[in-house]
Amino acid sequence: MSVIIGIIVFFVGNLTGFFANRYLSSSNKEQQKFAEQATQSESTLVKYKLDVAQHLDSSTKLLEQMNNTCITAMQQMEQSTKLLQQATPAADSIPFFSRETQEELAETVELRHNKRNKKSTEVITEPPLDYSGNPSGLFDDSKQSVTNAG
């Protein structure tokens, strides 16, 4: 009988072990699944941090390059301004018109002022030449006779 009890205990132990292993192994599989997700998330985070670091590094280099370009452009503008100021003569040294032209313009201005003064002193008594002495009555308000050619 002790052999039968031993066999029964053996089978009950095997069944209990089988179900316990099954139950424990499914939670073990979930733990392994969560562990894999955690390691995958960590690797993704590390890759993201590296990408951000590279982006910031390249942005820093580009900003430094832009700053150097701006400094160079400002220096060139200062040099060009200095060269233009040195090359531009003073306003009095080169007149806009030559001396002869300025004298002729002054004479012309005097002649025009003299003609204006003479015209303003004359008294006009005659009508302008575009007025006729004999009006035709075409623009008169009185009624005109209508002629029919038919």
C-alpha positions in Angstrom: 0.0 0.0 0.0 2.8 2.3 0.6 3.8 1.8 -3.0 0.4 2.9 -4.2 0.4 5.9 -1.9 3.8 6.8 -3.1 2.6 6.5 -6.8 -0.5 8.6 -6.0 1.6 11.2 -4.2 4.0 11.2 -7.1 1.1 11.8 -9.7 -0.5 14.5 -7.5 2.9 16.2 -7.1 3.4 16.1 -10.8 0.0 17.6 -11.5 0.5 20.3 -8.9 4.0 21.0 -10.3 2.7 21.1 -13.8 -0.1 23.6 -13.0 2.2 25.7 -10.8 4.8 25.8 -13.5 2.2 26.8 -16.0 0.9 29.6 -13.9 4.3 30.8 -12.8 5.7 30.6 -16.3 3.0 32.8 -17.8 3.9 35.5 -15.2 7.5 34.9 -16.0 6.8 35.4 -19.7 5.0 38.7 -18.8 8.0 39.8 -16.8 10.3 39.0 -19.7 8.0 40.9 -22.0 8.1 43.9 -19.8 11.8 43.7 -19.4 12.3 43.6 -23.2 10.0 46.7 -23.5 12.0 48.5 -20.8 15.3 47.8 -22.5 13.9 48.8 -25.9 12.5 52.0 -24.4 15.9 52.7 -22.8 17.7 52.1 -26.1 15.2 54.4 -27.9 15.8 57.1 -25.3 19.5 56.8 -25.6 19.3 57.1 -29.4 17.0 60.1 -29.1 19.4 61.8 -26.7 22.2 61.3 -29.1 20.2 62.7 -32.0 19.3 65.8 -30.0 22.9 66.2 -29.0 24.0 66.0 -32.6 21.3 68.4 -33.7 22.3 70.9 -31.0 26.0 70.5 -32.0 25.3 71.2 -35.6 23.0 74.1 -34.8 25.8 75.6 -32.6 28.3 75.2 -35.5 25.9 76.9 -37.9 25.2 79.8 -35.5 29.0 80.3 -35.1 29.4 80.3 -38.8 26.6 82.9 -39.2 28.2 85.0 -36.5 31.5 84.9 -38.3 29.9 85.8 -41.6 28.1 88.8 -40.0 31.3 90.0 -38.4 33.1 89.8 -41.7 30.3 91.6 -43.5 30.3 94.4 -40.9 34.0 94.8 -41.3 33.7 95.0 -45.1 30.9 97.6 -44.7 33.1 99.7 -42.4 36.0 99.5 -44.9 33.8 100.4 -47.8 32.3 103.3 -45.9 35.8 104.6 -45.1 36.9 104.2 -48.7 33.9 106.1 -49.9 34.4 108.9 -47.5 38.0 109.2 -48.5 37.2 109.0 -52.3 34.3 111.5 -52.2 35.5 115.1 -52.6 33.9 117.9 -50.6 30.8 119.5 -52.0 32.5 122.9 -52.6 35.5 121.5 -54.4 33.5 120.4 -57.5 30.5 122.5 -58.5 27.5 121.0 -60.2 27.7 123.4 -63.2 30.9 125.0 -64.6 31.6 128.6 -63.9 30.6 129.7 -67.4 27.3 127.8 -67.2 26.6 129.4 -63.8 27.2 132.9 -65.3 24.9 132.2 -68.2 22.2 131.0 -65.9 22.5 134.1 -63.8 22.1 136.3 -66.9 19.1 134.3 -68.1 17.4 134.7 -64.7 18.0 138.5 -64.8 16.5 138.8 -68.3 13.4 136.9 -67.2 12.9 139.1 -64.2 13.3 142.2 -66.3 10.6 141.0 -68.8 8.2 140.2 -66.0 8.7 143.6 -64.5 8.0 145.3 -67.8 4.8 143.3 -68.4 3.3 144.0 -65.0 3.6 147.8 -65.5 1.8 147.9 -68.9 -2.0 148.4 -68.9 -3.9 146.1 -71.2 -6.7 147.7 -73.1 -7.4 145.4 -76.0 -9.1 142.0 -75.9 -7.0 139.0 -76.7 -6.6 138.1 -80.4 -8.7 134.9 -80.1 -11.9 137.0 -79.6 -13.7 138.1 -82.8 -15.1 141.6 -83.2 -18.3 140.2 -84.9 -20.0 137.5 -82.9 -21.8 134.8 -84.9 -24.5 134.2 -82.2 -23.9 130.4 -82.3 -23.5 130.2 -78.6 -26.2 132.7 -77.9 -29.1 131.6 -75.7 -31.8 132.8 -78.1 -33.7 130.1 -80.2 -32.4 129.5 -83.7 -34.5 128.7 -86.7 -34.3 125.1 -87.9 -33.9 124.5 -91.6 -34.9 121.2 -93.1 -33.1 120.2 -96.3 -35.6 117.6 -97.3 
